[in-house]
């Protein structure tokens, strides 16, 4: 009996030592899918992302690489729920007055930045001053501090859309410490010299061309509401996130299947059958937005409206979109800049100019524009294979109407630099993800000075009138006029609406997506 008791004690001691020696963290049994794997608090999520961002400061950056990574670090006064409605984030609450000229914010108390300082109203004002420097919809405004946790935004002109601007994810109005905001670089694409926010993870290191490392912020202050979209409770269940830059799609796929990565972003569409045949992997297809061919309208041929119209009439959108997205399961030909589900804005205005595939008319317009055979440069990158494939298909279609077209291929960060040089190119492809208002499409607004350099008084006038609209019905009517003009002037060609594909290991529990991957409320199973 003594020997049996001794053996049982030894076994229990060994079990205890193994449990205490685990490097994965503490486990519990609240698995979301009810399988026999335990949810683990701790561990590291290995992310394979196709490209490196230029910066992690989202104030001036529109690139998705910045948006997706920086959301781990930063938060804003407000954000979007799963229905794309505005909800508080760092604000405890907000209230818009009856004539849409004033917004009152009460801040959450006790929220700490990653440097240990508490967030207060002065940090908000400094951050918003930095963010709003290049925002036309906030030209005439002021912030008024009442005390450390209460402040007001006062607008010179009324705007029923102001809260959607503040919740925009494209160049998010995040809050950073006052001294960091005031010491930032004047170049908005470089921005802050330090990446310090209030978010669930803190920035640790950035090894250029290799990875960014984030760690759980131990003093993070989550909201208590149920998680919804990009808001609500954000529970930090893992210790680290390694955000690796993996430009080659096959490497991202193979790394996911071998267990090297837990999540692979923007995988090639032809890899879907391979991944769907793997029981350890989940394929995530999600609505993205539009694929856009952007014209350089500051220098060169495409300063001429007729030249842009010629390209538009030459394009076969099915050919381009099937080349980029492989099949009709992943794209829809649609003249609207908004998804059909976005009933507040959706319209087919301008459809008579969409996908005409009229080579003869394209040639006539090209002659009227004065084209004489000069080389036309399309910037592109294999970091995003869909953009590259769309560019190849476009090159072939334009050569069929007699244009001399060259592809300049770079990594994506270099492309982002070169697209700001009007002497470097004529066109480039990029994606425009779902937005809440037309003002958030940077190619519609002349004041943004965004690559491509739209300069159109009529569209600017309509954007201003939409902002001042009394109600959504009036705003939608004005937007329909704007979209009609957009298709006549074609500052950017919307070649179609598309879905994107990511994939993740079934060892990730709780993973969701909204305008990019979400890694809070996510744990690792054993």
N, C-alpha and C positions, 0 to 999 in steps of 0.2 A: 504493500500500500504506500509506504514512504517513497519507494522508487517511482511509482505511478504519479504521485503528487509532485515529485521532483521533476519528472519529465514534462508534466503539464505546465508547471511553473516556467520551465526553460522555454517551452514553445511560446507561451504568452509573452515572455520577455523578448524573444526574437521578433515576434509580431510587432511589439511596441517599438523596438529599436528600428525596424524597417519603416514603420509609419513615421517616426520622428526624423528619420534620415532622408525622407522623400524631398527631392528638390523642386517638386511641382507645386507645393503649397498645400493648404488645407482643403479637404474635399467634403462635399455634401451630396445628398441624393436627390436634389431637385432638378433632375434632367428634364428638359422641356419636351423631349419626344418620347419619354417613357421607356427608353431602352436600358440595357444593363450597364451602360457607361456612367461613371459618376462625374458630376460637375466639379471642377477644381478651381479654387480661388488661388491665383498665382500663375506662374509660367509665362512664356513668351509667345506672342503671336508673330509669325514670320510672314511678312507681306511681300509679294512680288509685284512691283508697280512698273509700268512700261517706260517711264521717263522721269527725269530729275526736274524739280521746280527751279525757277530762277530765284525765288525768294519764298520764305514762309510768312511774310507779312502780307495779309490779304487785302489791305486797304486799297492798293492801286493795281493789284494783279487780277486779271480775268482768267488766267490759265487754270484748268481743272487740277493740274498737278499741285498748285498752291492751295486751291480750295480744299482738296481731299485730305492733304496732310495737315494743314494748319488748323482744321476743325478739332483736332485732338488737343491743341494748345489753347485756343482762344474761344471766347464767348462774346455775345453782343447783348445789347439791352433787350432785344426781342429776336424771335426766330420763327420758324414755320412748323406747324403740326402736320400730321399725315394728310390733311385735306388742303394743304397750302394756305392755311389761315394763320394770321399773325398771333403769336402768344408770347408772354413774357419769358425772358431767360435770365439775365442779370437784373432786370427790373423786377421788383416785387409785384408792381402793377403799373398800368399806364392809363391815361384818360385823354381823349381828344375832344376839344371843345366843339360846340355846335357849328361854327363856321369854318372849321378845319384850319385854323390859324395858330393853334397852340396845343402842345402836347405836354401833359404833366406826368413826370415819372417819379415813382417811389422806388428807391434802390433796395435790394436785399442787404441786410446787415450781416457782418461777419464773414463776407466772402473775401478770401485771400488770394493775392497774386502768388505766382510761383516763387517770388523773392521773399514771401512772408508778410508783405505789407497788406493792409486791408484796402479793398477797393472803395473809393469814395467819389463824390460828385466831381471833384477837381480832376480826377483821372478820366472820367467820362468826357468832360468838356475838352480836355487836351486831346484825347483820342478822336473825338468827333471833329475837332478843328483840323487835325491831320487828315482824316478820312474825307472830309467834305471839300478839300481844296480844289478838286477837279470834278465836282458834282454839280451839274447845271441846275438840278432841281432843288439845290440848297444855296443858291447864289445869295439871296437876301434872307438871312436868318440870324438869330442869336440864341445862345444858351444862357439861362439865368439860374444861378445856384441859390437855393433857399437855405439849405444847410447840408451837412455831409451826405445825407441820404435822400434829398429831395431837390429836384431841379425841373426846369421847363425849357422846352424848345419852342421859340416864337418865330413864326414865318411871316415874311412881308406880304406874301401872296398866299391865299388859301390853297391847300392841296389835300384832296380826299385820298391820295395814294401815298402819303408820307410814311405810313407805317410799313407799307410793302417795300419802300426804298430802304428803310432801316433794317428790314429782315432779309434783304437780298443776299443770296449766297455767292454771287459771282465775284464781288469784291466786298466781302462782308465788313460791316461796320463794327469791328471788334473793339473791345476795350483793353487797353494796356496801361501800365503805370505812366503817370504824368511825365516823369523825367525821360522815360523811354520814347514816348510819343514826341516830345519836344526836341529830342536829340536825334531824330530820324533823318535819313538822307533825303534831300530834296527830290531826288529821282524816285518817283513813286513805285517803280518796278524793283528797286532795291529796298527802300523803306527802312524799317527799324534795324538798328545795329544789334539789338538783343531780342530774342523771341521769348517774351514773358507774358503769359496770360493768366486766366483764371480757370482754364479748362481741366478736364479729368486727367490729362497727361501733360508732363512737362518735357520740354526739349532738353536733350542731353548732349548729343553730338551730331555733326554732319560731316561725314567723310565723302568728299566730292567724288561723284561718279560711282559711288558704291552704295551708301546707305545713310539713312537718318535714324537715330535711336531716340525713342521716347520712353519715359518711365512713369508709372503710376504716381500721381500727386497725392501724397498721404493726407494732406489737409484740404483736399477738394471738398467743396460744399455743394452737394447735389440738391436739386429741387425735390419736392415730395410728391408732386402730381405724377400720375401714371405716364410712362413714356409714350410719346406720340410724335411720329416723324422725327424732326431734329430737336425736339424739346421734351419737357417733362424730366423725370428722374433719369440721371445718368450714373449708373453704378459701375465702379471701376473694379473689375474682377480679375484682371491679369496684371502682372508686375511690369512687363515690358512689351513694347512693339518695335520690332526691327523692320524698317521700311526700306527694302532693297530696290535698287534701280535695275530692272532686268528688261532691256529693250527687245530682246528676241522672244517672240510669242511662244515658240516651241519650247524654249527653256523654261518659260513660266508654266507651261502645261506639264512638261515632264517633271519639273520640280514639285508641282502640286501632287502629281500621282505618286512620286517617290517618297513624299512626306517631308521634303526639304522646306516647302512652303505650306502655310495653312490657308493662304488666300492668294489668288492670282487675278489681277485686274486686266480688263480689256483683252481677252483672249481672241484668237482668230476664230471666225465662224466655222471654218472647216474642221476645227478641232472638237466641235461640240459632240459629234457621234462617239468619238473616242472617250471623252469625259463622261458622257451619259452611260457608257458601258462599264464604268468603274463604280462599284457599290460604295466606295469610301469617299466619293466626291459628289457635291451638289452643284449643278449648273444654274446660274442665276441670270435670267434674261430680263432686262428692265428698260422701260421707256426712257429715252434720252432727250431728244429734241430734234434739231435740224442739222443737216450737213450743209455747210455754206462755202461757196466759192467767192472769195473776197478779192475785189479789184483795187489796185493802186490808183487812186483818183487824183493824186497830187502831181505825178510826173508820168510821162509816157502816153501810149496810145489810149489808155482807158480813162484819161481825163475827158475823152469824148463820149457822150452818152450813147451815140449810135454804135460805137465800138462795143460797148457793154451789151447793148441790145442784140448786136450781131452774135455774140457768144451765147446769149440766152436762147436765141432762136436756133442755133446750131446744135445745142445739147439734146441728147436723148437721155432723159432722166432715168429710165429703166436700165439702160446700158450702164450708166454711171453707178447707180445704187446697187445693181446686182453685182457689179465688179467689187464694190466696196463692202457690201453686206451679204453677199452670196445668194440670197433668195428672198422671196416675198414674205417669208415668215418674219423677217427682221427689218423691213422698211415699208413705208406707205408713201405713195406719191400724192402730195397735198400742197396746194399753194399757200396755205395759211402758215404764219409764223408761230401759231399756237396749236396745241393739241386739241382734238375735237372735244375732249372732256372738259376743256377750259372754256365753259360756256360764256363766261363774262367777256371773252375776247375773240373767240373763234369766229372767223369769217372766210369765205372763199373769194373775197374781192381780189380782182386782178387775175383771175384764173384764165382769162383769154390770152395772157402772155406766158402761161406756164406750160412747159413741155410741148412746145409746138413742133419741134423736129423739122423745121423748114429750112433746108440748106440753101435754097435759092434766095429766100428773103435774107438769110444771114449774109450771103455773099453781097447782095445789094447794099445792105447796111454797112458792111465792111468797106465797100468802095466809097460810100458817102462819108465815112469817117476818115478817109484818106490813108488807109493802110497800104503800104508799099512793099511789104515783104520783110520788114524788120523782125528780128528775133524777139519772141515773146517768152519771158521766163516765168515758170510756175515754181514757186518754192514748195518743197514737200519733205516728208520725213518718213522713214521706215519704222520709226518708233511707234507710230500709229498706222498699222497696215491699211486700215480702211481709208485714211486720208491719202496714203500713197497710191492705193489702187484706184481711187476716184480721180487722182491727178493723171495717172496713166491713161485711163479711159477718156478723160477730157482732152489730153494731148492728141489722141488718135482722132477724136471727133473734129477738133479744130484743124488738124492737118488735112482732113477731108474737104474743108472749105478753102484750102489754100494758105493757111497760116503756118508760119515757121515757129514751132514751139519747142522749147527746151525745158527739161526738168532739172532743177538744182536741188540735190538731195543732201540734207543735213540731219544731225540729231535734233531733237525737238527744242532743247534750250537754245541752240544756235539759230534755229529757224525763228524763234521768238525774238531774238536780237535783230536778225536781218530784216524781219518784217517791219521794223521801225525805221528802216533806211529806205526812203522813197526811190533811191537810185539803184536799189538792189534787185528789184523784181517787178512783175506786172500783176501776178495773181498768186493766191495760196488758198489751200483748203483748211478749214478748221470746223469744229463742232460748236454749236450753241445750244446749251442745255436749257431745260424748261425754266422759264422766268414767270414772274407774277404780273408784270406790267410791260407795255411796249418800251418804256423808257430804259428798261434794263438791257435792251438790245443795243449794244454800244455802236453798232453800224448804222442806226437810225438817227443818232444825235450828233450834230456837228460839233458840239462843244466838248465832246469827250476826247478829241484829238487821238482817237484810237487808230491803230494800223489800218490802212486803206483810206483814211482821211475823207470821210463823208462831209460834204459841204452843200447842204440843201435847205434853203430858207423855207420852202413850203412844208417840208417834213418837220423842221424845227417849230414852225408856227403851230402845226397840229399837235405836236407833243406838248407844247405849252398850253394849248386849249384843253387837251385831255386832262392835264394835271389840275386845271381849274374847274373841271366839270362838276356840276351839282350832284349828279348821280351816275351810276354805272351805265344806265341805258344811253345817256348822252355821250359818255366816254366811249362806248362801243361804236356808236354811229361815227364819231370822229375818227376812231381807229380804222374803221372800214375805209374811210377816205384816205387815210395815211397808207394803208396797205395797197390800195389802188395805185397811188403815186409811187410807192416802193417798187412795184412791178414795172412801172413805166421807166423809172430812173435806174433801176437795178444797181444799187451800190454794192450789193452782195446777191448772189443767186442762191436761193434755197432750192437745193436739188432733191430734197425729200426729207420726210420724218423717219427717224430710225430708232431701233433698240440696240442696246449694247449688251455684251455678255461678260460676266465674271464667273469665277468658280471658287468654291471653298471646300476645305476638308470637313467631313461630317464630325470631326473632333471639335469643331467650333460650335458652341451652343449659344443660340440667341442672336446670331448674325442677322442684320437687316441692312437695307439700302434705301437711301433717299437722296437724290442728287449726289451720288457718290457713296462709298462704303462707310458704315458706322461700326466702330469697334468698342464703344461703351456698351454696357449691359451684355457683353459677350464673355463667355468663359471657355475653358478648354476641358474636354472630357478625357478621362483616362480609360 
